[in-house]
């Protein structure tokens, strides 16, 4: 059983997560969270910790930001839009059991100390910004590292905040390159 409580957006997300892993979940009920939901999330955060696992869309990102601002030590799990897409809908409830397990295996926690290991110069050297295929490569590396899709600035921020090492970034880049060659 996963120790932390997984925070998702809706009841269908809870069903999907519980098909994939043994975990307790709380649904926010969407962006206009009820005070009752926020209180439940806060109690879980204090007692067991939480993993924020919202949909990879704009509403999910707004909910993630709100919860992360309020619960700064919450862990984060991400699905890519491709992993969470089914019949024109996007959400955790659309993801496969394997995709949910993989996302939860790559859960990250923001560092309490501000790190500046990586800069825009680093991701430029990896071709993650400034090239015609930078967005595609960055998306693939985000998925590999479990960072969720992000723009270049967010990518640097997440690398630093989630404690990603230079070795992990190099490995993700190598995996991407090998996949492209096949």
C-alpha positions as CSV (number, residue, x, y, z in Angstrom):
1,X,0.0,0.0,0.0
2,X,1.2,3.5,-0.8
3,X,1.8,5.4,2.4
4,X,0.7,8.8,1.1
5,X,-2.9,9.7,0.1
6,X,-3.2,10.3,-3.6
7,X,-5.1,13.5,-4.5
8,X,-7.0,13.4,-7.8
9,X,-9.7,15.4,-9.4
10,X,-12.8,13.2,-9.4
11,X,-14.4,9.9,-8.5
12,X,-13.5,8.2,-11.8
13,X,-9.8,9.1,-11.2
14,X,-10.1,7.3,-7.8
15,X,-11.4,4.2,-9.5
16,X,-8.6,4.2,-12.1
17,X,-5.9,4.7,-9.4
18,X,-7.3,2.0,-7.2
19,X,-7.3,-0.5,-10.1
20,X,-3.6,0.2,-10.5
21,X,-2.3,0.4,-6.9
22,X,-3.4,-0.1,-3.3
23,X,-3.8,3.4,-2.1
24,X,-6.2,5.8,-0.4
25,X,-7.4,8.7,-2.5
26,X,-9.2,12.0,-2.1
27,X,-11.0,13.8,-4.9
28,X,-10.9,17.5,-5.1
29,X,-14.1,17.7,-7.0
30,X,-12.5,19.9,-9.6
31,X,-11.0,23.4,-9.4
32,X,-13.9,24.8,-7.2
33,X,-12.9,22.6,-4.3
34,X,-15.3,22.4,-1.4
35,X,-13.9,23.4,2.0
36,X,-14.6,19.8,3.1
37,X,-12.3,18.5,0.4
38,X,-9.5,21.0,1.3
39,X,-9.9,20.0,5.0
40,X,-9.6,16.3,4.1
41,X,-6.5,16.9,2.0
42,X,-4.9,19.0,4.8
43,X,-5.6,16.3,7.3
44,X,-4.0,13.7,5.0
45,X,-1.1,15.9,4.3
46,X,-0.4,16.3,8.0
47,X,-0.9,12.6,9.0
48,X,0.5,10.7,6.0
49,X,1.6,13.1,3.3
50,X,-0.1,13.5,-0.1
51,X,0.7,12.8,-3.8
52,X,-0.8,15.3,-6.1
53,X,-1.9,13.4,-9.3
54,X,-4.1,15.7,-11.4
55,X,-5.1,15.6,-15.1
56,X,-2.5,16.8,-17.6
57,X,-4.7,19.7,-18.8
58,X,-5.0,23.4,-17.9
59,X,-7.6,22.7,-15.1
60,X,-5.4,20.0,-13.6
61,X,-2.4,22.2,-13.7
62,X,-4.4,25.0,-11.9
63,X,-5.5,22.5,-9.2
64,X,-1.9,21.2,-8.9
65,X,-0.6,24.8,-8.5
66,X,-3.2,25.7,-5.9
67,X,-2.5,22.5,-3.9
68,X,1.3,22.8,-4.2
69,X,1.2,26.4,-3.0
70,X,-0.8,25.3,0.0
71,X,1.0,22.0,0.7
72,X,4.6,22.7,-0.2
73,X,6.0,19.3,0.8
74,X,3.4,17.4,-1.3
75,X,4.8,14.8,-3.7
76,X,4.0,15.1,-7.4
77,X,3.1,12.5,-10.0
78,X,2.5,13.3,-13.6
79,X,1.0,11.6,-16.7
80,X,1.6,12.9,-20.2
81,X,-1.3,13.9,-22.3
82,X,-0.7,10.9,-24.5
83,X,-0.8,8.5,-21.6
84,X,-4.0,10.1,-20.3
85,X,-6.0,10.3,-23.5
86,X,-8.8,8.1,-24.6
87,X,-11.7,8.8,-27.0
88,X,-11.0,12.5,-27.1
89,X,-11.0,12.9,-23.3
90,X,-7.9,13.6,-21.2
91,X,-7.6,12.6,-17.6
92,X,-6.2,10.2,-15.0
93,X,-9.3,8.0,-15.5
94,X,-8.3,7.5,-19.1
95,X,-4.8,6.2,-18.4
96,X,-3.9,2.6,-18.4
97,X,-3.0,0.7,-15.2
98,X,0.6,0.5,-16.4
99,X,0.8,4.3,-17.1
100,X,-0.6,5.1,-13.6
101,X,1.8,2.7,-11.9
102,X,4.7,4.2,-13.9
103,X,3.7,7.7,-13.0
104,X,3.4,6.9,-9.3
105,X,6.8,5.1,-9.4
106,X,8.3,8.4,-10.6
107,X,6.8,10.5,-7.8
108,X,8.9,13.5,-6.9
109,X,8.9,15.8,-3.9
110,X,10.0,19.5,-4.1
111,X,13.2,20.2,-2.3
112,X,13.0,22.5,0.7
113,X,16.3,24.1,-0.2
114,X,16.5,26.1,-3.4
115,X,18.8,24.3,-5.8
116,X,20.4,25.8,-8.9
117,X,22.2,22.8,-10.3
118,X,20.6,23.3,-13.8
119,X,20.2,26.5,-15.9
120,X,18.7,27.3,-19.3
121,X,22.3,26.9,-20.7
122,X,22.2,23.2,-19.6
123,X,19.0,22.4,-21.4
124,X,20.2,24.4,-24.4
125,X,23.2,22.1,-24.6
126,X,20.9,19.1,-24.5
127,X,18.8,20.5,-27.4
128,X,15.8,21.0,-25.2
129,X,15.3,24.6,-26.3
130,X,16.2,26.5,-29.4
131,X,15.7,23.8,-32.0
132,X,12.8,22.8,-34.2
133,X,12.4,19.5,-32.3
134,X,13.1,20.9,-28.8
135,X,9.5,20.6,-27.6
136,X,9.2,17.0,-28.7
137,X,12.5,16.0,-27.1
138,X,11.7,17.9,-23.9
139,X,8.3,16.2,-23.7
140,X,9.9,12.8,-24.1
141,X,12.5,13.6,-21.4
142,X,9.8,15.0,-19.1
143,X,7.9,11.7,-19.4
144,X,11.1,9.7,-18.8
145,X,12.0,11.7,-15.7
146,X,8.4,11.8,-14.4
147,X,8.2,15.6,-14.6
148,X,5.0,16.0,-16.5
149,X,4.9,18.2,-19.6
150,X,6.5,21.6,-19.1
151,X,8.0,24.5,-21.0
152,X,11.7,25.2,-20.9
153,X,11.5,27.5,-17.8
154,X,9.4,25.0,-15.9
155,X,11.7,22.1,-17.0
156,X,14.7,23.8,-15.4
157,X,12.7,24.6,-12.3
158,X,11.4,21.0,-11.9
159,X,14.9,19.6,-12.5
160,X,16.2,21.7,-9.6
161,X,13.2,21.4,-7.3
162,X,12.8,17.7,-7.7
163,X,16.4,16.9,-7.1
164,X,17.1,15.4,-10.5
165,X,20.8,14.7,-10.9
166,X,23.0,15.4,-14.0
167,X,23.4,11.7,-14.4
168,X,19.6,11.2,-14.5
169,X,19.3,13.9,-17.1
170,X,22.1,12.4,-19.2
171,X,20.5,8.9,-18.9
172,X,17.1,10.3,-20.1
173,X,18.8,12.1,-23.0
174,X,20.6,8.9,-23.9
175,X,17.3,6.8,-23.8
176,X,15.6,9.5,-26.0
177,X,18.5,9.3,-28.5
178,X,18.4,5.5,-28.6
179,X,14.7,5.5,-29.1
180,X,14.9,7.9,-32.0
181,X,17.6,5.8,-33.8
182,X,15.3,2.7,-33.8
